[in-house]
Amino acid sequence: MTPDFIVGLGKETVWMVLKVAAPMLLFGLVVGLAVSILMTATQIQEMTLTFVPKIVAVLIALIFFLPWMMRILIDFTVKLFTNIPFYIK
């Protein structure tokens, strides 16, 4: 295993984690922004009001994107395990 290989594997891992986490983060961001705009327009100052819609949005995104996320994670794991003999050389 060369340092270039380890850096490449780390880069691929970080990219995969970002791809898997992106849908939930984006849903939370959009809902948080919408709730913040609504709170600003109505001048509501309750900061805990933003948490429940964000949690619901992230859960909905998780339910919707879970099959895709699992496929990405399983493909990555299978690729790692099947290439173990090549990594040892």
C-alpha positions as CSV (number, residue, x, y, z in Angstrom):
1,M,0.0,0.0,0.0
2,T,1.5,3.3,-1.1
3,P,0.7,6.6,0.4
4,D,-1.0,7.6,-2.8
5,F,-3.3,4.7,-2.5
6,I,-4.2,5.5,1.1
7,V,-4.9,9.2,0.1
8,G,-7.0,8.1,-2.8
9,L,-9.0,5.7,-0.6
10,G,-9.5,8.4,2.0
11,K,-10.6,10.8,-0.7
12,E,-13.1,8.3,-2.1
13,T,-14.4,7.6,1.5
14,V,-15.0,11.3,2.2
15,W,-16.7,11.8,-1.1
16,M,-19.0,8.8,-0.4
17,V,-19.9,10.2,3.0
18,L,-20.7,13.6,1.6
19,K,-22.9,12.0,-1.1
20,V,-24.8,10.0,1.5
21,A,-25.3,12.8,3.9
22,A,-26.1,15.5,1.4
23,P,-29.9,14.8,0.9
24,M,-30.6,15.0,4.6
25,L,-28.4,18.1,5.1
26,L,-30.0,19.9,2.2
27,F,-33.6,19.1,3.3
28,G,-32.7,20.4,6.8
29,L,-31.1,23.5,5.3
30,V,-34.1,24.3,3.1
31,V,-36.6,23.8,5.9
32,G,-34.5,25.7,8.4
33,L,-34.3,28.6,5.9
34,A,-38.0,28.6,5.3
35,V,-38.9,28.5,9.0
36,S,-36.4,31.3,9.6
37,I,-37.9,33.5,6.9
38,L,-41.4,32.7,8.3
39,M,-40.2,33.6,11.8
40,T,-38.7,36.8,10.6
41,A,-41.8,37.8,8.7
42,T,-44.1,37.1,11.7
43,Q,-41.5,38.4,14.2
44,I,-41.7,35.3,16.3
45,Q,-38.6,35.0,18.5
46,E,-38.9,31.4,19.7
47,M,-35.7,29.6,18.7
48,T,-36.9,26.1,19.6
49,L,-39.5,26.4,16.9
50,T,-37.0,25.6,14.2
51,F,-36.0,22.2,15.6
52,V,-39.2,20.2,15.1
53,P,-39.6,21.1,11.3
54,K,-35.9,20.4,10.7
55,I,-36.1,17.0,12.5
56,V,-39.3,16.1,10.5
57,A,-37.7,17.1,7.2
58,V,-34.5,15.1,7.9
59,L,-36.6,12.0,8.9
60,I,-38.6,12.3,5.7
61,A,-35.4,12.7,3.7
62,L,-34.0,9.7,5.4
63,I,-37.1,7.6,4.7
64,F,-37.1,8.7,1.1
65,F,-33.4,8.4,0.3
66,L,-32.6,5.3,2.5
67,P,-32.6,2.7,-0.3
68,W,-30.3,4.9,-2.4
69,M,-28.0,5.5,0.6
70,M,-27.9,1.8,1.5
71,R,-27.0,0.9,-2.1
72,I,-24.1,3.4,-2.1
73,L,-22.8,2.1,1.2
74,I,-23.2,-1.5,0.3
75,D,-21.5,-1.0,-3.0
76,F,-18.6,0.8,-1.3
77,T,-18.2,-1.9,1.3
78,V,-18.4,-4.8,-1.2
79,K,-15.7,-3.0,-3.3
80,L,-13.5,-2.7,-0.2
81,F,-13.9,-6.3,0.8
82,T,-13.4,-7.8,-2.6
83,N,-10.2,-5.8,-3.2
84,I,-8.6,-6.8,0.1
85,P,-6.2,-9.2,-1.6
86,F,-5.0,-6.4,-3.9
87,Y,-4.6,-4.0,-0.9
88,I,-2.3,-6.4,0.9
89,K,0.3,-6.6,-2.0
